[in-house]
Amino acid sequence: MSDTTSEGSTVPLAEFIVPPDPDQETPIVPLAKLADMSEVSPSPATANGTTTATTTTATTTTVAKARTSDDNSIFSVLYSVSKKIAIVGSIYMVGYMGWSVAWLIAPVILSVARDQLAKTSEKKRDIAKASALASEKDVILARIDELPAWVYFPDVERAEWLNKILKQVWPNANHFARTLVKETIEPNVALALSQYKMNGFRFDRIILGTIPPRIGGVKIYDKNVDRNEIIMDLDLFYASDCDINFYLGGMKGGIKDFQIHGWVRVVMKPLIRSMPLVGGLQIFFLNNPNIDFNLVGVIDFMDMPGLSDLLRRIIVEQIGNVMVLPNKLPISLSDEVPAVALKMPEPEGLLRIHVVEAKNLMKKDISVLGKGKSDPYAIINVGSQEFRTQIIDNNVNPKWDYWCETAVFIEMGQWVDIILKDSDDNKTDEDLGRASIDISSVIKKGVLDTWLPLEEAKHGDLHVRLQWYKLTADPNDLQQILLETQLLRVTTMSSAVLSVFIDSARHLKQARANSKPDPYLVCSVNKQKKQTAMILRDDSPVWEQGFTFLVTNPDNECLNVKIYDQKTGNDIGQYTYTLSTLLKQFNMEVIQQPFQLQKSGPESKLYMSLSLRIMKAGEIEESDTLEQAAALARSASVKTPEATVTPPAVKDTQGINKRLSTESPIIEEEPTKVTPVISASASMEKPISEVVSQVLTHRVPETTSSAGEHGLGRIQLSLTYSAQRQKLDVTIHKISHIPLRDPSSIPDPYVKLYLLPGRSKESKRKTSVIKDNCNPTYDASFEYLISIAELRHTELEVTVCTQKGFLSSGSPIIGMLKIPLDDSDITTPAGLKSWFDLQPELKHE
């Protein structure tokens, strides 16, 4: 194995293994060697030189150890006896109460599984801790398959010099970490636990230990970076010997063997002309890091897996809420830089995610006949933000049609992680696979519509569509994005992003007599709520916190701000800001403005900054544009000297005429306007919808006087396909002139739909039954999730049946037809709406 240096020469891996530094501590001796050394008998010279004092000291030490051993053995016996009494008592209670044996077996199985998991986790922690204590040479030799990042990535540099600095300054970092945990993480954990009726959480002792974090490599960005900032990524690995104690109500617990591993981004901005040349730092994880720790104390001793798992999950979430994007840890280094410049959120764009469907997933459920299916759902993670689709029961080819949006603050290095799981009521949800998408690739393409093979799964594929929206300060772009959102017909989609920076409040009123309030602030837009930290006993609190909100329509929405006193829960001030006012401001911003608080003191004011940005679809890569044009217009190239393209209307003229009966009155249909030839260059200069509208004009009558070519009646349908939503909309309007063969038996018609080929149950759609009617009206709409590539090879089977035919000897089918979905009219915004002749019953292939 070899690597390449900056000069381009190839160097064996042994060159990277640096000999031990004389300044470093002596490498740790393996346990096996220590055991061998302990068995070596002392030399005769050493034995002869032993003094009486040494013998006396050794005897005293031996006696002390014996007493300690006796004390430990007593406690061990008491613990063993207590444990056996508890077990026997539990068995007696089960028999006395007449409970099922499952009440006894289930906790035993759970306890055994939990002990095995604890042993595995402890082994991993020990290995990680040993790696953190050892030199880099020992780590490489011991774990050759897990080399540092600088070995694998040529743009990642070694950082041994940084590790030496961290080791030197680590003892002084305890005070900063304690302040961060007490002021930021503790109140958030307490608030999250209070929602489960568990109050009184607080940290008691916070000691980080002696093992510092280790940096596996450093990557400096020198391209596509603003000249006013420096960006670097650190491969951070922290396996601590920390000692952290906390209280939850009357129970005392602790956190030990805390470990965290992930890529940390450090942004130095803005650059200034006075020392220290950097105005501040922004530190954050790009994606969720791997976090592990061991809970000790009463919570773990009482073997309460529900409580310990809940506490573990909440602690991990709150660490993410502080250090994982979109959350950042800002550190000011100069008074010249205002807090708003460093702490106000600055989203670079918005990512719209559409999880369409999956296919061929693994079967995880067990049925009576063996392997059943799965109940899949998807979890979408972007940084610390998490979204979940609905659960599709008993299906290995689920169609979710799930939409979500997320603001993106960093384009480089962020990923969209999608995890598929099988929902189980009685046990832990099992993994069905995962997929990851680099956000920078979506930004480059503009739109990414693809099938992804699932990783960590035997088989399965996931269909997703992602679109990138940049943000502008032009209010004229609002109408365009609102129109695009309306066409999606998804009510939760956004058109703008609002950034809010809560600086401070002044002269708040007292919530209690002769006592200052403990204020915290809650701001909301629609159903989105964000909350600041609580400041103890202060009527002029300084928060300096930023938040981001997704706005559906700025013309109709408001920012609501309320300030509460934590002890009383009383409202001590509020303010409402109409977002339409922000549209009229210069650059759609308000920076550090005072606002008079309502329902508070006469001099109570709130200082905050606001910034509104309108979404605008990112530029789509040229290759993708041509591919979409070919898919939507289905234009066929003709090799002629003029290099022309035959429009789809010319090719489909016969197909259009087939929809209309030759018996139809001429006044009901306008003649089709056909342009003989459209040049390829001209068709690419305009949107596809404009080209198609120029080629074909078709007026649809609301009534018809014909029973169709076969005398079976006619059906009026509308078909529209949305490429953005990946949806085909089918509307069954009415049926006309169903033949009445028996006046005493008027049909009860209904309509069935299937997609061909396949004719699967999932594609079946059915209208309601209309009694005794030869001209029924339904106006029933149905939807199909289908990609543009599948649409071109699919047909829609329409069957008109009568309910009265099931008990008779005749077929219940009145008539049917097949409609190819590669018609270019279907993909236009107006869609295809026409009358179709019903044909005799066709045999299924």
QUIJOQUI-V443621 format. One record per run of one state. SS is the DSSP state (2 for helix, 1 for strand, 0 for the rest). FROM is the first residue (numbers start at 1). TO is the last residue. Records with the same first field share a line. If there is no record, write none. Layout:
SS = FROM-TO + FROM-TO
//
This chain:
0 = 1-1 + 5-9 + 17-30 + 39-43 + 49-51 + 98-101 + 134-135 + 143-148 + 153-156 + 158-159 + 195-201 + 208-213 + 222-228 + 240-242 + 249-250 + 270-270 + 272-277 + 279-279 + 286-289 + 302-304 + 325-328 + 333-338 + 344-348 + 360-365 + 368-369 + 372-374 + 383-384 + 389-391 + 393-394 + 396-398 + 409-414 + 423-429 + 446-446 + 454-454 + 456-460 + 473-474 + 489-495 + 507-511 + 513-514 + 516-517 + 526-527 + 532-537 + 539-541 + 552-557 + 566-570 + 584-585 + 597-597 + 599-604 + 618-621 + 634-635 + 638-643 + 647-647 + 652-652 + 660-665 + 669-677 + 686-687 + 696-713 + 723-726 + 737-747 + 757-760 + 764-764 + 767-772 + 774-776 + 786-787 + 792-794 + 806-812 + 821-823 + 828-831 + 838-838 + 840-845
1 = 2-4 + 10-12 + 157-157 + 202-207 + 214-221 + 229-239 + 243-248 + 251-269 + 271-271 + 278-278 + 280-285 + 290-297 + 324-324 + 329-332 + 349-359 + 366-367 + 370-371 + 375-382 + 385-388 + 392-392 + 395-395 + 399-408 + 415-422 + 430-438 + 447-453 + 455-455 + 461-472 + 496-506 + 512-512 + 515-515 + 518-525 + 528-531 + 538-538 + 542-551 + 558-565 + 571-578 + 589-596 + 598-598 + 605-617 + 636-637 + 644-646 + 678-679 + 714-722 + 727-736 + 748-756 + 765-766 + 773-773 + 777-785 + 795-802 + 813-820 + 832-837 + 839-839
2 = 13-16 + 31-38 + 44-48 + 52-97 + 102-133 + 136-142 + 149-152 + 160-194 + 298-301 + 305-323 + 339-343 + 439-445 + 475-488 + 579-583 + 586-588 + 622-633 + 648-651 + 653-659 + 666-668 + 680-685 + 688-695 + 761-763 + 788-791 + 803-805 + 824-827
//
